[in-house]
């Protein structure tokens, strides 16, 4: 989302993708490899066709070197995404999805679209899902008051997109509406006077 510099108090999409790269995903190695000793842990040994859970960044690196096949998460299934779109359109609440679903999907579709069944349809469904959730978030922000706002099941990218607007609007509303402390002081002064 393009924002002026004074409203950039949130992560960039690239920074959020970087955070998502630490999530784990399953791969199927294409060749035998010894255990990898890395700073954030040991992975392997890799023996085809046994699935192995690794961080997304390692899966992408191995995929680019043609050493593995990435197993897309269950939520990247066409039927699952269709059900979630129907839920979003039918309910006021946000449907439950992984916290970094958008970032993970973007990373996997960019480097491993050949491992994702019906990748083009999955892209389209993810776009439709995102639009439905953005519409719902805008409707939720219209109900903004200076005391409370609850939007459960938002993903990190979705939170990041509404954070600058929400923060500014919430602070303005709090400035315009007197707090409970000043209300109770006014009431006490009226009773005394």
N, C-alpha and C positions, 0 to 999 in steps of 0.2 A: 504494500500500500504506500503510495507516494504521499509524504507529509512534509509540511514546512519544518525547518530546523527547530523552531521553538516548540514543536509538538512531538519531536522524536525522543520521547522518554521511554521508549520500549526497545526490545530487541529488533534487529533486522531479520528478515526471513532467512538469510544465510546463517546468522548466528543460531537461529532456532533449528535449522537443519543440522548444524554442527552438534547441537545437544541431542538431537534424535539419533545421530550416528552411534551413540553409546548404547542404545536399546539392542536387545538380542533378537536374532532371527535364525531360522534353521537353514542349513545348506546341506547339499549332498556332494561330497568331493568327487572329482573325476579321476583323481589319481591318489596314490598313497603318499602321505606326507608325515613327517615326524612331528612331534609336539612343538608348537611355537611358544617360546618364552618371551613374553612382551611385558612392557611396564605395567599394564593394568591387569595382567594375569597370564595364565598358560592356557593354550587352546590346542586341542588335538589329543592324541594323534588322529590323523584323518585317514579313514579306510573306506573306500567305496564299497557298497552303496549305503553305508550307515550314516544316518543324519547326525549332524553336529550343530549345537547352538553356539553362535559366535556373535560379536557385536556387528551392527550393520556396516560400519566402516571396513571391517575385515572381510565381510561377505562381499562387499563391492570391490575391494582390492583383489580378492581371489577370483571373482567373476571376470574382472578386466584382464586377468592373466590366464583366463580359460581353465582355471583349476577347480571350479565348482559350479554347481547349479543352485540357484537360490530358490528356496521354497517360500512362495508368498504367504503371508499370514492369512488365516481363515477369513478375516474381515475384508480381504480383497477379492472375495468371490462374488460373481455377478449376482447370484440370487440373494446373498446376504445384503449387498448394497441396495438392491431393489427393495428389500424389506425395510431397510433403514430409511430410504427415501419416503416410503409409504408412512412409516411411523412419524417422520418429521412433519409430513403434510397433515396427518390426522390428529396429532397431539400438540398441546401447548408446550410440553416439556421437551428438552433436547434428549434425543436417544443416546444411549450409552455407546461410546466408541473409545478406542484407545486414546490416551491423552495426546500423543503425537502422531495421530493417524495421517494427517495431511502431509506432514514432512516426510514420514516414512514412505508413503505412497509415491510422493514426488521423487524421492531418491531411487526407489526400486523401478519405477517406470522409466526413469532417465537412463539407468544403466543395465537393467535386466528385464526389459519389456518382453524379451523372448521367453522368459521363464514364467511370465504371468499369463495364464489362460485368458483369451479374449481381451488383450491389453487395451485395445482401442475402446472397446465397450466399457471396460473398467474406468478408463480416463473420463469418459463421458458421464458415467454414473457418479463418479467422485465429484465432478464439476456440478452436476445437478444436486447432489447432497450438500455440497458447500453453499450453493445458492439458496437452498431451502433453509439451511442453518443461519446464513447471514440475514435472510429476511426475518427469521424468528428473533435474532439478536437485535435487529433494528426495532422490532415491535417491543421487545423488552426494554430497550433504552427509552422508548416513548413513555413508559410507565415509571420512569426514574423519579424518585423523591429523595429528599435529603437524609432519610433515615435508613433505607434498606433497599437492596436490590439482590435478588438471588437468581442465578442462572446456572443450574447444575449441568454437568456433563459437557462443558465446553472444552475444546482442545486448546493446547498452548498457542497455536497460531491464531485461533479465534479470539482468545483472551488478549493476545498481543495487538490484534487489529482494533479492538474497541477500547483498549486501555487509555490511549491519549484523550479521546473524546470523553469517555466516562469520567476520567480524573478531573478534567477541566469543568465539565458540566456539574459533577457532584460538588466540587468546591464552590462553584457559583451558587448552587442551590443552598448549600450550607450557609453561605454568606448572606443570602437573601432571607432565609427563614430563621427566626430567632431560636436559639437553643433552649433546651428545657431549663437550664440554670437561669438564664435571663428571664424566662417566663415565671419561674417560681419566685425570683426576686421581685418582679413586678407585682405578682399576686400578694406577696408578703407586704410590700410597700403600700398597696391599696388597702389591705386589712388594717395596717397600723395607722395609716393616715386617715 
